[in-house]
Amino acid sequence: MGEEQLLDIAEVVFVRIADAFVKNGNTVRETFGKYAVSDLLPDQSNVLDLLSPLGFLEALKNELKMEELSEIEVACLMRVLAKPELENKIILNEFALIMENFGVPLID
């Protein structure tokens, strides 16, 4: 499977996530904040809110009531979101910006 196909699958899943946010009525931070952990970047300059891949998937299921994603859907999402240099964690602010591009407001 090519990189373009992976991105296409991730985009379809992002649209589904955005639809779930619209139904839920909450922001990304309200929905995922309790699953995030604040951590210093390795260069000790910035603190980021990070989500583990499992925490991210748990929030999708529990908070947004999304049905189970297929293995390929999860793999495509993680390809886009996970940061290998941060132990494959997801940066919450980055996810919020991506979701803003799909119509999910950053703030209420």
Backbone as CSV, one residue per row, in Angstrom:
resi,resn,N_x,N_y,N_z,CA_x,CA_y,CA_z,C_x,C_y,C_z
1,MET,0.856,-1.176,0.000,0.000,0.000,0.000,0.896,1.232,0.000
2,GLY,0.607,2.159,-0.910,1.423,3.351,-1.045,1.089,4.403,-0.007
3,GLU,1.993,5.356,0.122,1.833,6.445,1.088,0.551,7.239,0.822
4,GLU,0.243,7.454,-0.452,-0.958,8.220,-0.795,-2.221,7.494,-0.337
5,GLN,-2.243,6.180,-0.498,-3.404,5.403,-0.037,-3.543,5.477,1.478
6,LEU,-2.428,5.414,2.192,-2.462,5.522,3.655,-3.039,6.863,4.082
7,LEU,-2.617,7.914,3.403,-3.123,9.242,3.741,-4.603,9.376,3.401
8,ASP,-5.033,8.757,2.308,-6.455,8.785,1.945,-7.307,8.102,3.008
9,ILE,-6.831,6.960,3.506,-7.566,6.243,4.554,-7.608,7.089,5.821
10,ALA,-6.474,7.684,6.185,-6.431,8.536,7.385,-7.402,9.698,7.234
11,GLU,-7.475,10.284,6.053,-8.388,11.409,5.835,-9.838,10.995,6.036
12,VAL,-10.207,9.824,5.550,-11.574,9.323,5.738,-11.871,9.144,7.229
13,VAL,-10.915,8.633,7.973,-11.106,8.442,9.412,-11.201,9.800,10.120
14,PHE,-10.391,10.768,9.707,-10.488,12.108,10.294,-11.870,12.714,10.069
15,VAL,-12.456,12.474,8.901,-13.815,12.965,8.634,-14.798,12.307,9.594
16,ARG,-14.658,11.006,9.823,-15.534,10.302,10.777,-15.353,10.856,12.189
17,ILE,-14.102,11.125,12.572,-13.831,11.692,13.898,-14.469,13.077,13.999
18,ALA,-14.333,13.893,12.963,-14.930,15.238,12.973,-16.442,15.147,13.116
19,ASP,-17.080,14.199,12.425,-18.525,13.998,12.553,-18.897,13.641,13.993
20,ALA,-18.072,12.799,14.616,-18.328,12.415,16.008,-18.190,13.630,16.935
21,PHE,-17.221,14.508,16.655,-17.080,15.737,17.452,-18.309,16.616,17.315
22,VAL,-18.845,16.725,16.105,-20.039,17.544,15.882,-21.203,17.003,16.712
23,LYS,-21.370,15.687,16.719,-22.439,15.071,17.509,-22.197,15.259,19.001
24,ASN,-20.923,15.155,19.419,-20.538,15.255,20.822,-20.655,16.691,21.330
25,GLY,-20.302,17.654,20.490,-20.392,19.064,20.866,-19.235,19.583,21.690
26,ASN,-18.178,18.808,21.873,-17.021,19.238,22.648,-15.835,19.538,21.752
27,THR,-14.865,20.241,22.301,-13.621,20.503,21.589,-12.678,19.314,21.754
28,VAL,-11.592,19.349,21.002,-10.578,18.287,21.110,-10.013,18.258,22.526
29,ARG,-9.692,19.430,23.059,-9.091,19.482,24.401,-10.065,18.972,25.461
30,GLU,-11.341,19.338,25.358,-12.333,18.851,26.319,-12.471,17.331,26.241
31,THR,-12.414,16.804,25.045,-12.635,15.377,24.830,-11.412,14.538,25.168
32,PHE,-10.231,15.002,24.775,-9.015,14.199,24.914,-8.124,14.633,26.069
33,GLY,-8.420,15.795,26.675,-7.549,16.347,27.713,-7.285,15.417,28.875
34,LYS,-8.316,14.685,29.309,-8.108,13.822,30.480,-7.290,12.573,30.148
35,TYR,-7.057,12.323,28.869,-6.233,11.190,28.443,-4.789,11.616,28.181
36,ALA,-4.541,12.923,28.210,-3.217,13.464,27.894,-2.377,13.620,29.151
37,VAL,-1.072,13.592,28.943,-0.099,13.807,30.008,0.834,14.911,29.548
38,SER,1.057,15.898,30.407,2.002,16.967,30.078,3.414,16.453,30.258
39,ASP,4.272,16.778,29.291,5.641,16.283,29.337,6.565,17.299,28.680
40,LEU,7.792,17.356,29.170,8.811,18.216,28.578,9.376,17.557,27.333
41,LEU,9.612,18.358,26.315,10.289,17.836,25.134,11.724,17.484,25.496
42,PRO,12.338,16.587,24.731,13.725,16.188,25.046,14.701,17.364,25.152
43,ASP,14.457,18.442,24.402,15.372,19.590,24.481,15.092,20.488,25.686
44,GLN,14.110,20.082,26.527,13.781,20.783,27.770,13.231,22.194,27.560
45,SER,12.716,22.491,26.354,12.279,23.857,26.093,10.768,24.043,26.127
46,ASN,10.010,23.025,25.803,8.555,23.158,25.728,7.862,22.018,26.454
47,VAL,6.722,22.349,27.039,5.872,21.323,27.640,4.718,21.066,26.661
48,LEU,4.486,19.801,26.369,3.409,19.422,25.460,2.455,18.470,26.147
49,ASP,1.194,18.519,25.742,0.227,17.525,26.180,0.287,16.383,25.178
50,LEU,0.617,15.187,25.687,0.822,14.026,24.834,-0.190,12.935,25.155
51,LEU,-0.604,12.241,24.109,-1.508,11.096,24.242,-0.778,9.837,23.803
52,SER,-0.910,8.780,24.571,-0.408,7.498,24.093,-1.354,7.013,22.999
53,PRO,-0.878,6.186,22.072,-1.785,5.646,21.064,-2.993,4.931,21.677
54,LEU,-2.775,4.179,22.747,-3.900,3.487,23.392,-4.870,4.464,24.030
55,GLY,-4.351,5.520,24.659,-5.208,6.549,25.240,-6.021,7.255,24.177
56,PHE,-5.401,7.521,23.037,-6.094,8.154,21.921,-7.260,7.275,21.452
57,LEU,-6.986,5.994,21.243,-8.030,5.078,20.780,-9.123,4.893,21.828
58,GLU,-8.740,4.886,23.095,-9.714,4.775,24.181,-10.637,5.991,24.201
59,ALA,-10.079,7.183,23.986,-10.894,8.400,23.951,-11.857,8.382,22.767
60,LEU,-11.404,7.899,21.623,-12.305,7.786,20.467,-13.497,6.902,20.807
61,LYS,-13.213,5.791,21.453,-14.265,4.827,21.774,-15.169,5.338,22.895
62,ASN,-14.582,5.793,23.991,-15.362,6.160,25.178,-15.994,7.540,25.108
63,GLU,-15.267,8.515,24.588,-15.745,9.899,24.600,-16.543,10.249,23.343
64,LEU,-16.094,9.754,22.205,-16.773,10.081,20.947,-17.706,8.968,20.479
65,LYS,-17.725,7.868,21.249,-18.623,6.743,20.942,-18.419,6.212,19.521
66,MET,-17.168,6.225,19.070,-16.871,5.689,17.741,-16.731,4.186,17.829
67,GLU,-17.224,3.520,16.796,-17.077,2.068,16.758,-15.602,1.730,16.556
68,GLU,-15.293,0.494,16.746,-13.916,0.039,16.603,-13.390,0.369,15.217
69,LEU,-12.163,0.831,15.156,-11.502,1.076,13.885,-10.798,-0.201,13.441
70,SER,-10.695,-0.387,12.146,-9.968,-1.553,11.623,-8.474,-1.361,11.876
71,GLU,-7.732,-2.442,11.765,-6.283,-2.357,11.975,-5.635,-1.405,10.979
72,ILE,-6.088,-1.439,9.744,-5.503,-0.555,8.731,-5.842,0.903,9.018
73,GLU,-7.056,1.171,9.508,-7.426,2.542,9.869,-6.556,3.061,11.007
74,VAL,-6.348,2.229,12.021,-5.492,2.614,13.151,-4.068,2.851,12.663
75,ALA,-3.569,1.953,11.822,-2.203,2.095,11.309,-2.042,3.397,10.526
76,CYS,-3.041,3.732,9.731,-2.974,4.969,8.943,-3.033,6.201,9.837
77,LEU,-3.896,6.183,10.846,-3.954,7.304,11.791,-2.625,7.482,12.512
78,MET,-2.058,6.385,12.982,-0.803,6.469,13.716,0.339,6.925,12.815
79,ARG,0.270,6.564,11.540,1.292,7.010,10.583,1.301,8.541,10.505
80,VAL,0.119,9.137,10.573,-0.015,10.590,10.483,0.248,11.259,11.836
81,LEU,-0.270,10.677,12.919,-0.268,11.354,14.219,0.908,11.023,15.129
82,ALA,1.344,9.776,15.165,2.349,9.347,16.141,3.726,9.927,15.819
83,LYS,4.431,10.314,16.863,5.769,10.892,16.739,6.802,9.886,17.259
84,PRO,7.546,9.247,16.357,8.547,8.260,16.800,9.540,8.833,17.803
85,GLU,9.900,10.113,17.629,10.873,10.728,18.536,10.298,10.967,19.932
86,LEU,8.974,10.830,20.077,8.310,10.970,21.380,7.667,9.643,21.797
87,GLU,8.337,8.553,21.483,7.853,7.206,21.825,6.475,6.937,21.225
88,ASN,6.259,7.441,20.001,5.012,7.266,19.250,3.801,7.919,19.899
89,LYS,4.041,8.879,20.765,2.920,9.608,21.363,2.364,10.608,20.360
90,ILE,1.149,11.056,20.628,0.442,12.005,19.775,0.415,13.342,20.500
91,ILE,0.774,14.407,19.790,0.748,15.749,20.372,-0.688,16.272,20.273
92,LEU,-1.293,16.547,21.421,-2.690,16.947,21.465,-2.963,18.210,20.639
93,ASN,-2.109,19.217,20.755,-2.320,20.458,19.992,-2.261,20.215,18.492
94,GLU,-1.369,19.342,18.069,-1.265,19.026,16.645,-2.536,18.330,16.154
95,PHE,-3.039,17.397,16.958,-4.289,16.723,16.603,-5.433,17.732,16.537
96,ALA,-5.467,18.680,17.482,-6.516,19.709,17.490,-6.459,20.557,16.215
97,LEU,-5.255,20.886,15.760,-5.114,21.670,14.530,-5.569,20.869,13.310
98,ILE,-5.257,19.596,13.273,-5.726,18.745,12.181,-7.246,18.711,12.178
99,MET,-7.828,18.524,13.354,-9.281,18.442,13.424,-9.923,19.782,13.073
100,GLU,-9.247,20.895,13.356,-9.785,22.205,12.959,-9.928,22.261,11.438
101,ASN,-9.001,21.645,10.714,-9.086,21.602,9.251,-10.293,20.792,8.773
102,PHE,-10.842,19.970,9.635,-12.029,19.168,9.311,-13.292,19.752,9.958
103,GLY,-13.188,20.999,10.428,-14.371,21.691,10.920,-14.629,21.633,12.414
104,VAL,-13.709,21.072,13.190,-13.865,21.007,14.649,-13.222,22.247,15.243
105,PRO,-13.997,23.102,15.920,-13.409,24.340,16.456,-12.367,24.063,17.542
106,LEU,-11.352,24.932,17.583,-10.308,24.801,18.616,-10.858,25.134,19.993
107,ILE,-11.757,26.127,20.053,-12.344,26.528,21.335,-13.850,26.603,21.184
108,ASP,-14.546,26.648,22.332,-16.010,26.740,22.307,-16.458,28.032,21.684
